[in-house]
Amino acid sequence: MNSTNKNFLPEDIKEKINNHPCYCEDAHHHYARIHAAVAPACNIQCNYCNRKYDCSNESRPGVTSERMTPEEAIKKVLYVGGEVQRLSVLGIAGPGDALANPKNTFETFRLVREKTPDLKLCLSTNGLALPDYVDELVKYGVDHVTVTINSC
């Protein structure tokens, strides 16, 4: 989002955007993020979740060589956070839809909140299940939600 488009936003929202490596080019150079691949199922069949190939040129969030359990995800977050002091964001973006896997998604968020309460939480979803989980997102303090618009 360029600075012209940010002018209409409240200051607290601008600050969240400016400090999030997924949404701000400058923040991308100062903060680190990690994606936890705990959400393999999807509730639609669009091309976004087509993860047939694992290649070094593939950079969509959620593309992964491994799927994790929530327990494996928190171990990885703690390890990476110990090595990378600038780690500030944990995202769940697949490899399917985060909200089509609510048990894994929210157990991961619970464990992260318990062990690393200052880490920002975000997720990516197609939005179909979003109304069902708004209260859970608020409960765990998820402050960045990306709703994807996919087509075949």
Secondary structure, DSSP 8 states (H G I E B T S, - for coil): --HHHHTTS-HHHHHHHHT-TTT-HHHHTT-EEEE---B---SS--STT------TT--STT--S----HHHHHHHHHHHHHH-TTEEEEEE--BS-GGGSHHHHHHHHHHHHHH-TTSEEEEEE-STTHHHHHHHHHHTTEEEEEE-----
